[in-house]
């Protein structure tokens, strides 16, 4: 094998070697192995780990032989030795220099000179005199200073700086002598403080809503002390000042109005498809989504937050709803019902909750208590209170008579409220177990309508506005669940509302014909008018809203939960400035009135003495709490009739 010229020990100069075969030359250029392409002669870099080279010009590829591989390794070793030699020569050529001088220590901090160390024996060559020993320099050793000396020294230094340059020089020297890490720390702390102070109050558009329907069972707000017993108020029926002899006994001939003639019911109530179920069970598989009407669209979890924000609700109103639902769940009877008069005797109540109602109707208590759960989208199929809702619905179904009657010895008030609960539960879940009970309850309402269009305490009795409102809402709930409700029933109800109207435009209403108008009856009748088709700009609706808002705004001193329940819905459907003004006061009053201490936390104490028609003393704490929760759910419980944009993009 012929070897080329000896490698030049300078980095960057090509060193070349040829194999003995002469078919390929290998050289090292700047630490890179290379060879010539056997096809076109172009230089190719060798990939050492593969011992392969590719030509960038003609695309030829060669693989090194064992002989060429050994030659390549030899060239690499020579290159490495030359590089190390160059490094040693460069280091030897550098002369040492003094980098910095150390300052001598202050004289007052030096110890006495130490004894000189003995010189080491000289290793000079023979015949050469050893160099003269340099003068011995004592090695200083610091001594400890007392605290008083340190204090005097620092004080003298401060005075010296002040005499030379004043405050500016003093602080300048102080900052100059501070360590870098301390200066950086101070600067970052100041920057964080300034960023913390730079706070921009978010506008109304940036608010967030915290939705809640459940409170932890371990969380009981406030102290567990006794709650003062609520006084029982004397109850007066709505329209207690009505004209005498305006109410007829069942079966007695009614006095006809000169401008109204009785209308015979032009239809027969349809018979049920099957028999009423003894009880219902939670479905084992999810039911298909029902084609429920738009009325219940806001209860969907995906649309609820948007509805609260658009409607004017807050996290405080949602928190009040959650606390109220927890209170109702804690006061459910073992059999699944709720009692207006004995709720404080439930197993989970410590009997400190007072405010029992005077009405002994578990149908009314159960129906009213179910409405807030259903209003928040809590059903027997999904939600945080599936067991409570299932047991409540079961109790209603078990106590329904074959003809659909849900009064259980009570009045049409209770039946209408129970019918609403069954219709809403069916609409929200599509559970076929509820279809028959709901339709039967509607059939009983249809059959109980008086020939002049109204409903009252018993079937066929001449109507009053208070009972009419509950029956119409039950029929509308059934209609939105696509159950059978004939349109003629609504037409007859409109005729009754015309009779209790006390002004020419339809802005004020009485409890019964020829009675005096009241705020509660006006609000209930206006809500019925809205559902029966009055447009938003109807003169009667506008006049009635002005009457309620200007003369009877929400006032905690004149609490009337029954009036608030209906007026809030009327304002919400109307929207605009009236709703904003009403909602701002209504939500604040209810949040402030909610109980926050003791076992009754989350409920509302019965209020409304001196307000006929409030029913607070008759219904008691359960009645007051159920309606208050429904009011705070108004943002999503029923969608506004005149405002399609509230759930735009969510339906």
C-alpha positions as CSV (number, residue, x, y, z in Angstrom):
1,X,0.0,0.0,0.0
2,X,1.4,3.4,-1.0
3,X,1.1,6.1,1.5
4,X,0.9,9.8,0.5
5,X,2.9,12.6,1.9
6,X,3.2,12.8,5.7
7,X,0.3,14.6,7.3
8,X,0.9,18.2,7.9
9,X,0.2,19.0,11.6
10,X,-2.0,21.9,10.8
11,X,-5.8,21.7,11.1
12,X,-7.7,22.4,7.8
13,X,-5.0,21.2,5.4
14,X,-6.0,18.2,3.3
15,X,-4.2,14.9,4.0
16,X,-4.5,12.4,1.2
17,X,-3.8,8.6,1.0
18,X,-4.5,6.1,-1.7
19,X,-5.2,2.5,-1.3
20,X,-2.9,-0.1,-2.8
21,X,-5.5,-1.0,-5.3
22,X,-5.5,2.5,-6.6
23,X,-9.2,2.4,-7.4
24,X,-10.2,5.0,-4.8
25,X,-8.3,7.7,-3.0
26,X,-9.2,8.6,0.6
27,X,-8.3,11.9,2.2
28,X,-9.1,13.9,5.3
29,X,-10.1,17.5,5.0
30,X,-10.9,19.5,8.2
31,X,-11.8,16.3,10.1
32,X,-14.1,15.0,7.3
33,X,-13.3,11.8,5.4
34,X,-13.6,12.1,1.7
35,X,-12.9,10.2,-1.5
36,X,-13.3,10.6,-5.2
37,X,-16.3,9.2,-7.1
38,X,-15.1,6.4,-9.3
39,X,-17.6,7.4,-12.0
40,X,-17.2,11.2,-12.4
41,X,-14.4,12.0,-10.0
42,X,-16.4,14.4,-7.8
43,X,-15.5,14.4,-4.1
44,X,-17.7,12.4,-1.8
45,X,-18.0,12.6,2.0
46,X,-17.7,9.2,3.7
47,X,-20.2,8.3,6.4
48,X,-17.9,6.8,8.8
49,X,-20.5,4.8,10.8
50,X,-21.6,3.0,7.6
51,X,-18.3,3.3,5.6
52,X,-20.4,4.3,2.7
53,X,-20.2,7.3,0.3
54,X,-22.7,8.8,-2.1
55,X,-22.0,11.0,-5.1
56,X,-24.1,14.2,-5.2
57,X,-23.4,14.6,-8.9
58,X,-24.0,11.3,-10.6
59,X,-25.7,9.4,-7.8
60,X,-23.1,6.7,-7.6
61,X,-22.7,4.9,-4.3
62,X,-19.7,3.0,-3.0
63,X,-18.9,0.9,0.0
64,X,-15.3,1.0,1.5
65,X,-13.3,-2.2,1.5
66,X,-11.6,-3.4,4.7
67,X,-8.3,-2.0,3.5
68,X,-9.9,1.4,2.9
69,X,-11.7,1.3,6.2
70,X,-8.3,0.7,8.0
71,X,-6.8,3.6,6.1
72,X,-9.6,5.9,7.1
73,X,-9.2,5.1,10.8
74,X,-5.5,5.7,10.5
75,X,-6.1,9.2,9.0
76,X,-8.5,10.0,11.8
77,X,-6.0,9.0,14.5
78,X,-3.3,11.1,12.9
79,X,-5.6,14.1,12.7
80,X,-6.5,13.7,16.4
81,X,-2.8,13.6,17.4
82,X,-2.0,16.7,15.3
83,X,-4.9,18.6,16.9
84,X,-3.7,17.8,20.4
85,X,-0.2,18.9,19.6
86,X,-1.5,22.2,18.3
87,X,-3.4,22.7,21.5
88,X,-0.3,22.1,23.7
89,X,1.8,24.5,21.6
90,X,-0.9,27.2,21.9
91,X,-1.1,26.8,25.7
92,X,2.6,27.0,26.1
93,X,2.8,30.2,24.2
94,X,0.5,32.0,26.6
95,X,2.3,33.9,29.4
96,X,0.6,34.2,32.7
97,X,-0.7,37.6,33.7
98,X,-2.0,39.1,37.0
99,X,-5.7,39.2,36.7
100,X,-6.5,41.4,39.8
101,X,-4.9,42.7,42.9
102,X,-6.3,42.0,46.3
103,X,-6.7,45.0,48.5
104,X,-4.8,44.9,51.8
105,X,-6.9,44.4,54.8
106,X,-7.4,47.4,57.1
107,X,-4.7,47.7,59.7
108,X,-7.1,47.7,62.6
109,X,-8.3,44.2,61.7
110,X,-4.8,42.6,61.5
111,X,-3.4,40.3,64.1
112,X,0.2,40.6,65.2
113,X,2.6,39.1,62.5
114,X,2.9,35.3,62.7
115,X,6.2,33.6,63.1
116,X,8.0,33.0,59.7
117,X,7.9,29.5,58.4
118,X,11.3,27.7,57.9
119,X,12.6,27.7,54.3
120,X,12.5,24.5,52.4
121,X,15.9,23.1,51.4
122,X,17.1,24.5,48.0
123,X,17.2,22.2,45.0
124,X,19.5,24.4,42.9
125,X,22.0,22.7,40.6
126,X,25.5,22.2,41.8
127,X,27.8,25.2,41.4
128,X,24.9,27.6,41.3
129,X,24.2,29.8,44.3
130,X,20.7,29.6,45.6
131,X,18.6,32.8,45.2
132,X,18.4,35.1,48.2
133,X,15.4,34.4,50.3
134,X,12.7,37.1,50.0
135,X,11.7,39.1,53.1
136,X,9.2,37.3,55.2
137,X,5.7,38.7,54.9
138,X,3.6,38.0,57.9
139,X,0.2,36.2,57.0
140,X,-2.5,38.2,58.6
141,X,-5.2,36.4,60.5
142,X,-8.4,38.3,61.2
143,X,-9.7,38.6,64.8
144,X,-13.3,38.7,65.9
145,X,-14.8,42.2,66.4
146,X,-17.1,42.9,69.3
147,X,-20.6,44.1,68.4
148,X,-19.9,47.5,69.8
149,X,-16.9,47.9,67.5
150,X,-19.0,46.9,64.4
151,X,-21.7,49.4,65.4
152,X,-19.1,52.2,65.9
153,X,-17.4,51.5,62.6
154,X,-20.7,51.5,60.7
155,X,-21.9,54.7,62.3
156,X,-18.6,56.4,61.5
157,X,-18.9,55.2,57.9
158,X,-22.4,56.7,57.6
159,X,-21.4,60.0,59.0
160,X,-18.4,60.1,56.6
161,X,-20.7,59.5,53.6
162,X,-23.2,62.2,54.7
163,X,-20.4,64.8,55.2
164,X,-19.1,64.1,51.7
165,X,-22.2,64.0,49.6
166,X,-25.4,64.0,51.7
167,X,-28.4,61.7,51.2
168,X,-28.0,61.1,47.5
169,X,-24.5,59.8,47.9
170,X,-25.4,57.7,50.9
171,X,-28.2,55.9,49.1
172,X,-26.2,55.6,45.9
173,X,-23.4,53.8,47.7
174,X,-26.0,51.7,49.5
175,X,-27.6,50.5,46.3
176,X,-24.1,50.0,44.7
177,X,-23.0,47.7,47.6
178,X,-26.3,45.7,47.6
179,X,-25.9,42.1,46.2
180,X,-27.5,41.6,42.7
181,X,-30.0,39.0,43.9
182,X,-31.4,41.4,46.5
183,X,-31.8,44.2,43.9
184,X,-33.6,41.8,41.6
185,X,-35.9,40.6,44.4
186,X,-36.9,44.2,45.3
187,X,-37.5,45.1,41.6
188,X,-39.7,42.0,41.1
189,X,-41.7,42.6,44.3
190,X,-42.4,46.2,43.2
191,X,-43.5,45.0,39.7
192,X,-45.9,42.4,41.2
193,X,-47.3,45.1,43.6
194,X,-48.0,47.4,40.6
195,X,-49.6,44.6,38.6
196,X,-51.8,43.8,41.6
197,X,-53.0,47.4,41.8
198,X,-53.7,47.5,38.1
199,X,-57.2,46.1,38.3
200,X,-60.0,46.8,35.8
201,X,-63.6,46.4,37.1
202,X,-65.3,44.0,34.7
203,X,-68.3,45.3,32.9
204,X,-71.8,43.8,32.9
205,X,-71.0,41.8,29.7
206,X,-68.2,39.9,31.4
207,X,-70.2,38.5,34.4
208,X,-70.4,34.8,34.9
209,X,-73.2,32.7,36.3
210,X,-72.6,29.8,38.6
211,X,-75.3,27.3,38.2
212,X,-76.2,25.1,41.1
213,X,-79.1,22.8,42.0
214,X,-77.6,20.9,44.9
215,X,-75.8,21.8,48.1
216,X,-73.6,19.3,50.0
217,X,-75.5,17.4,52.6
218,X,-72.8,18.2,55.1
219,X,-73.2,22.0,54.5
220,X,-75.8,23.4,56.8
221,X,-75.8,27.2,56.7
222,X,-75.6,29.2,59.9
223,X,-76.1,28.1,63.5
224,X,-78.3,25.2,64.5
225,X,-80.2,27.3,67.0
226,X,-83.9,27.5,67.3
227,X,-86.0,29.5,64.9
228,X,-88.6,31.8,66.3
229,X,-92.0,30.3,65.6
230,X,-93.9,32.2,62.9
231,X,-97.2,33.6,63.9
232,X,-100.3,32.3,62.2
233,X,-102.1,35.0,60.3
234,X,-105.8,35.2,59.7
235,X,-106.5,34.2,56.1
236,X,-108.7,35.9,53.7
237,X,-109.6,34.5,50.4
238,X,-108.7,36.6,47.3
239,X,-111.4,39.1,46.6
240,X,-112.8,38.8,50.1
241,X,-114.5,42.2,49.5
242,X,-116.5,40.9,46.6
243,X,-120.2,41.7,46.4
244,X,-122.5,39.5,48.5
245,X,-124.3,36.6,46.9
246,X,-121.8,36.6,44.0
247,X,-120.8,33.0,44.7
248,X,-123.4,30.2,44.2
249,X,-123.4,26.9,45.9
250,X,-122.8,23.8,43.8
251,X,-125.9,22.8,42.0
252,X,-127.7,26.1,42.6
253,X,-128.8,28.3,39.6
254,X,-126.3,31.0,38.8
255,X,-127.1,34.5,38.0
256,X,-126.4,35.2,34.4
257,X,-124.7,38.3,33.2
258,X,-126.8,40.2,30.7
259,X,-124.0,40.0,28.1
260,X,-123.1,36.4,28.6
261,X,-125.0,33.2,27.8
262,X,-123.9,29.8,29.0
263,X,-122.3,27.6,26.4
264,X,-122.7,23.9,26.3
265,X,-119.5,21.9,26.2
266,X,-119.2,20.8,22.5
267,X,-117.0,17.8,23.1
268,X,-116.6,14.8,25.2
269,X,-113.6,14.1,27.3
270,X,-111.6,11.2,25.7
271,X,-111.4,8.0,27.6
272,X,-108.0,6.9,28.7
273,X,-106.1,4.4,26.5
274,X,-105.5,2.0,29.5
275,X,-105.6,1.8,33.2
276,X,-103.7,4.0,35.6
277,X,-100.4,2.5,36.8
278,X,-100.2,1.5,40.5
279,X,-96.8,3.1,40.6
280,X,-94.0,4.2,38.3
281,X,-90.4,3.1,38.2
282,X,-87.2,4.8,37.1
283,X,-86.6,3.7,33.4
284,X,-83.8,1.3,33.0
285,X,-82.8,2.7,29.6
286,X,-82.9,6.4,28.5
287,X,-86.2,7.4,26.9
288,X,-86.1,9.0,23.5
289,X,-86.2,12.8,23.7
290,X,-89.7,14.0,23.7
291,X,-91.0,16.6,21.3
292,X,-91.8,19.0,24.2
293,X,-92.9,22.5,23.3
294,X,-90.6,25.5,23.6
295,X,-92.0,26.3,27.1
296,X,-89.6,23.9,28.7
297,X,-86.5,24.5,26.5
298,X,-84.6,26.5,29.1
299,X,-84.5,23.7,31.6
300,X,-81.9,21.8,29.5
301,X,-78.5,22.0,31.2
302,X,-76.8,23.3,28.0
303,X,-79.3,26.2,27.7
304,X,-79.9,27.0,31.3
305,X,-76.8,29.1,32.0
306,X,-77.5,31.2,28.8
307,X,-81.1,31.8,29.9
308,X,-80.0,32.9,33.4
309,X,-77.5,35.4,31.9
310,X,-79.8,36.7,29.3
311,X,-82.8,36.9,31.7
312,X,-81.0,38.8,34.4
313,X,-80.3,36.1,37.0
314,X,-77.1,36.0,39.1
315,X,-75.0,33.4,41.0
316,X,-76.9,34.6,44.1
317,X,-80.3,33.6,42.7
318,X,-78.9,30.2,41.6
319,X,-77.4,29.7,45.1
320,X,-80.7,30.5,46.7
321,X,-82.4,27.9,44.4
322,X,-79.9,25.3,45.4
323,X,-80.4,26.0,49.1
324,X,-84.2,25.9,48.7
325,X,-84.1,22.5,46.9
326,X,-82.0,21.1,49.7
327,X,-84.5,22.3,52.3
328,X,-87.4,20.7,50.4
329,X,-85.5,17.4,50.0
330,X,-84.8,17.3,53.7
331,X,-88.5,17.7,54.6
332,X,-90.0,15.0,52.4
333,X,-92.1,12.4,54.2
334,X,-91.1,8.7,54.2
335,X,-93.9,7.8,51.8
336,X,-92.6,10.4,49.2
337,X,-95.2,13.2,49.9
338,X,-94.7,16.6,51.4
339,X,-97.0,18.1,54.0
340,X,-98.0,21.7,54.4
341,X,-99.0,21.3,58.0
342,X,-96.6,18.6,59.3
343,X,-93.4,19.1,57.4
344,X,-91.5,19.7,60.7
345,X,-92.2,16.1,61.7
346,X,-90.2,14.5,58.9
347,X,-87.4,12.1,59.9
348,X,-84.7,14.6,58.8
349,X,-86.1,17.6,60.6
350,X,-85.1,18.4,64.2
351,X,-88.5,20.0,64.8
352,X,-87.0,23.5,65.1
353,X,-88.6,24.6,61.7
354,X,-91.8,26.4,62.4
355,X,-94.4,28.0,60.2
356,X,-96.8,25.1,59.6
357,X,-99.6,25.7,57.2
358,X,-103.3,25.5,58.1
359,X,-104.3,23.5,55.0
360,X,-104.2,19.7,55.4
361,X,-103.5,18.7,51.8
362,X,-100.6,16.5,51.1
363,X,-101.5,16.6,47.4
364,X,-100.9,20.4,47.3
365,X,-97.8,20.1,49.4
366,X,-96.3,17.3,47.1
367,X,-97.3,19.1,43.9
368,X,-95.9,22.4,45.0
369,X,-92.7,20.9,46.2
370,X,-92.2,19.0,42.9
371,X,-92.5,22.1,40.8
372,X,-89.2,23.7,41.8
373,X,-87.3,20.4,41.2
374,X,-88.8,20.1,37.8
375,X,-88.3,23.8,37.1
376,X,-84.6,23.3,37.6
377,X,-84.5,20.3,35.2
378,X,-84.4,17.8,38.1
379,X,-86.5,14.7,37.1
380,X,-86.8,11.1,38.2
381,X,-84.4,10.2,35.4
382,X,-81.5,12.6,35.8
383,X,-80.3,15.2,38.2
384,X,-79.2,15.3,41.8
385,X,-82.6,14.6,43.3
386,X,-83.9,11.6,41.2
387,X,-84.9,9.7,44.3
388,X,-86.9,12.6,45.8
389,X,-88.7,13.3,42.5
390,X,-89.4,9.6,41.8
391,X,-91.0,9.1,45.2
392,X,-93.0,12.3,44.9
393,X,-94.4,11.3,41.5
394,X,-95.1,7.8,42.7
395,X,-97.1,9.2,45.7
396,X,-99.2,11.4,43.3
397,X,-99.9,8.5,40.9
398,X,-100.8,6.1,43.8
399,X,-103.4,8.6,45.1
400,X,-105.0,9.4,41.7
401,X,-108.5,8.2,41.4
402,X,-109.7,6.2,38.3
403,X,-111.4,9.3,36.9
404,X,-108.1,11.2,37.0
405,X,-109.1,13.1,40.2
406,X,-106.0,14.2,42.2
407,X,-107.7,16.2,44.9
408,X,-107.6,13.5,47.5
409,X,-110.4,15.1,49.4
410,X,-109.1,18.6,48.7
411,X,-110.0,21.3,46.2
412,X,-109.3,22.0,42.5
413,X,-106.3,24.1,43.6
414,X,-104.5,20.9,44.5
415,X,-105.6,19.0,41.4
416,X,-104.4,21.8,39.1
417,X,-101.0,21.9,40.8
418,X,-100.6,18.1,40.7
419,X,-101.6,18.0,37.0
420,X,-98.9,20.6,36.2
421,X,-96.3,18.4,38.0
422,X,-97.3,15.2,36.1
423,X,-97.4,17.0,32.7
424,X,-94.0,18.6,33.2
425,X,-92.4,15.4,34.3
426,X,-93.8,13.6,31.2
427,X,-92.7,16.5,28.9
428,X,-89.2,16.5,30.3
429,X,-88.5,12.8,30.3
430,X,-90.9,11.2,27.8
431,X,-91.5,8.4,30.3
432,X,-94.6,6.5,29.0
433,X,-95.5,5.5,32.6
434,X,-96.5,9.2,33.2
435,X,-98.5,9.7,30.0
436,X,-101.7,8.1,31.2
437,X,-101.7,9.8,34.7
438,X,-101.0,13.1,33.1
439,X,-103.7,12.8,30.4
440,X,-106.2,11.6,33.0
441,X,-105.5,14.6,35.2
442,X,-106.1,16.9,32.2
443,X,-109.4,15.0,31.4
444,X,-110.6,15.7,34.9
445,X,-109.9,19.4,34.4
446,X,-111.8,19.4,31.1
447,X,-114.8,17.7,32.6
448,X,-114.8,20.0,35.7
449,X,-115.0,23.3,33.7
450,X,-118.1,25.3,34.4
451,X,-120.5,26.0,31.6
452,X,-119.5,29.7,31.8
453,X,-115.8,28.9,31.3
454,X,-114.3,28.9,34.8
455,X,-113.2,26.5,37.5
456,X,-113.5,26.7,41.3
457,X,-113.2,24.5,44.4
458,X,-115.3,21.6,43.1
459,X,-116.0,20.4,39.6
460,X,-118.8,22.3,37.8
461,X,-118.8,25.1,40.3
462,X,-118.9,28.7,39.0
463,X,-115.3,29.9,38.5
464,X,-112.9,32.3,40.3
465,X,-109.8,33.8,38.8
466,X,-107.4,32.1,41.3
467,X,-108.5,28.5,40.5
468,X,-108.8,29.3,36.8
469,X,-105.1,30.3,36.7
470,X,-103.9,27.0,38.0
471,X,-106.1,25.0,35.7
472,X,-105.1,27.0,32.6
473,X,-101.4,26.5,33.4
474,X,-102.0,22.7,33.8
475,X,-103.7,22.6,30.4
476,X,-100.9,24.6,28.8
477,X,-98.3,22.3,30.3
478,X,-100.2,19.3,28.9
479,X,-100.4,21.0,25.5
480,X,-96.7,21.6,25.5
481,X,-96.2,17.9,26.3
482,X,-98.4,17.1,23.2
483,X,-101.3,15.7,25.3
484,X,-104.9,16.1,24.3
485,X,-106.3,19.6,25.1
486,X,-109.1,20.9,22.9
487,X,-108.9,24.5,21.8
488,X,-112.6,25.1,22.8
489,X,-111.6,24.9,26.5
490,X,-109.3,27.9,26.1
491,X,-112.0,29.9,24.2
492,X,-114.4,29.3,27.1
493,X,-111.8,30.4,29.6
494,X,-111.3,33.6,27.7
495,X,-115.1,34.3,28.2
496,X,-114.7,33.9,31.9
497,X,-111.7,36.3,32.0
498,X,-113.9,38.9,30.1
499,X,-116.4,38.6,33.0
500,X,-113.9,39.3,35.7
501,X,-112.3,42.2,33.8
502,X,-113.0,45.5,35.7
503,X,-111.9,48.1,33.1
504,X,-112.6,48.7,29.4
505,X,-109.1,47.8,28.2
506,X,-108.5,44.6,30.2
507,X,-105.8,45.9,32.5
508,X,-107.4,45.0,35.9
509,X,-109.2,41.9,37.2
510,X,-111.2,40.8,40.1
511,X,-111.5,37.5,41.9
512,X,-115.1,36.9,40.6
513,X,-117.4,38.9,38.3
514,X,-118.5,42.3,39.7
515,X,-115.7,42.2,42.3
516,X,-113.0,44.7,43.1
517,X,-109.7,44.4,41.2
518,X,-106.7,43.2,43.2
519,X,-103.0,43.0,42.2
520,X,-102.8,39.2,42.6
521,X,-105.9,38.5,40.4
522,X,-104.7,41.1,37.8
523,X,-101.3,39.4,37.6
524,X,-102.8,35.9,37.3
525,X,-105.4,37.0,34.7
526,X,-102.7,38.8,32.6
527,X,-100.6,35.7,32.6
528,X,-103.6,33.7,31.3
529,X,-104.2,36.4,28.7
530,X,-100.6,36.1,27.5
531,X,-100.8,32.3,27.1
532,X,-104.2,32.6,25.4
533,X,-102.8,34.8,22.7
534,X,-102.7,38.5,23.6
535,X,-99.9,40.2,21.7
536,X,-97.1,42.1,23.4
537,X,-98.5,45.5,22.5
538,X,-102.1,44.8,23.6
539,X,-103.5,47.9,25.4
540,X,-104.9,45.8,28.2
541,X,-101.6,44.1,28.8
542,X,-99.7,47.4,28.7
543,X,-102.1,49.0,31.1
544,X,-102.1,46.1,33.5
545,X,-98.3,45.9,33.6
546,X,-98.1,49.6,34.4
547,X,-100.7,49.2,37.2
548,X,-98.6,46.4,38.8
549,X,-95.2,47.9,38.4
550,X,-96.1,51.5,39.4
551,X,-98.6,50.8,42.2
552,X,-97.5,47.4,43.5
553,X,-93.8,46.8,43.0
554,X,-92.0,44.1,45.1
555,X,-91.8,45.2,48.7
556,X,-90.6,43.0,51.5
557,X,-92.8,45.0,53.9
558,X,-95.9,44.0,51.9
559,X,-94.9,40.5,51.0
560,X,-97.4,38.6,48.9
561,X,-95.7,35.5,47.4
562,X,-98.8,34.5,45.4
563,X,-98.9,37.9,43.7
564,X,-95.1,37.8,43.1
565,X,-95.3,34.4,41.6
566,X,-97.7,35.5,38.8
567,X,-96.5,39.0,38.3
568,X,-92.9,37.9,37.9
569,X,-94.0,35.6,35.0
570,X,-96.0,38.3,33.4
571,X,-93.0,40.7,33.5
572,X,-90.6,38.1,32.3
573,X,-92.7,37.2,29.2
574,X,-93.1,40.9,28.4
575,X,-89.4,41.7,28.8
576,X,-87.8,45.1,28.2
577,X,-87.7,47.9,30.8
578,X,-90.6,46.7,32.9
579,X,-88.9,43.3,33.4
580,X,-85.6,44.8,34.2
581,X,-87.1,47.1,36.8
582,X,-89.2,44.3,38.3
583,X,-86.4,41.7,38.3
584,X,-83.9,44.0,39.9
585,X,-86.1,44.4,43.0
586,X,-87.7,41.0,43.0
587,X,-84.5,38.9,43.0
588,X,-83.0,41.1,45.8
589,X,-86.0,40.8,48.0
590,X,-86.2,37.1,47.7
591,X,-82.5,36.5,48.3
592,X,-82.6,38.7,51.4
593,X,-85.7,37.0,52.8
594,X,-84.3,33.5,52.5
595,X,-83.5,31.9,55.9
596,X,-79.8,31.3,56.5
597,X,-79.6,30.0,60.0
598,X,-80.7,26.9,61.8
599,X,-82.3,23.8,60.4
600,X,-84.7,25.9,58.3
601,X,-81.8,27.4,56.3
602,X,-82.7,27.5,52.6
603,X,-86.4,28.1,53.2
604,X,-88.6,31.2,53.4
605,X,-90.7,31.9,56.5
606,X,-94.4,32.6,55.8
607,X,-95.0,36.3,55.2
608,X,-97.8,38.4,54.1
609,X,-100.0,39.5,56.9
610,X,-102.6,41.9,55.7
611,X,-102.3,40.8,52.1
612,X,-105.5,38.9,51.1
613,X,-104.7,36.2,48.6
614,X,-101.1,35.7,49.7
615,X,-102.0,32.3,51.2
616,X,-98.7,32.4,53.2
617,X,-100.4,31.6,56.5
618,X,-102.5,28.8,55.0
619,X,-99.8,27.2,53.0
620,X,-97.0,27.8,55.5
621,X,-93.2,27.4,55.0
622,X,-93.4,24.7,52.4
623,X,-95.8,26.7,50.2
624,X,-93.8,29.9,50.7
625,X,-90.5,28.2,49.8
626,X,-91.8,26.3,46.8
627,X,-93.2,29.5,45.1
628,X,-90.1,31.5,46.0
629,X,-87.9,29.0,44.3
630,X,-90.1,29.0,41.2
631,X,-89.9,32.7,41.1
632,X,-86.0,32.6,41.2
633,X,-86.2,29.9,38.4
634,X,-88.2,32.2,36.1
635,X,-85.2,32.8,33.8
636,X,-85.4,29.2,32.5
637,X,-88.5,27.6,34.0
638,X,-90.8,28.9,31.2
639,X,-89.3,30.5,28.1
640,X,-90.5,34.0,27.3
641,X,-93.5,34.0,25.0
642,X,-92.5,37.1,23.0
643,X,-88.7,36.7,22.9
644,X,-87.4,34.0,20.6
645,X,-83.8,35.3,20.9
646,X,-83.3,34.2,24.5
647,X,-82.3,30.7,23.5
648,X,-81.1,31.4,20.0
649,X,-78.5,28.8,19.1
650,X,-79.5,26.5,22.0
651,X,-82.7,24.9,20.7
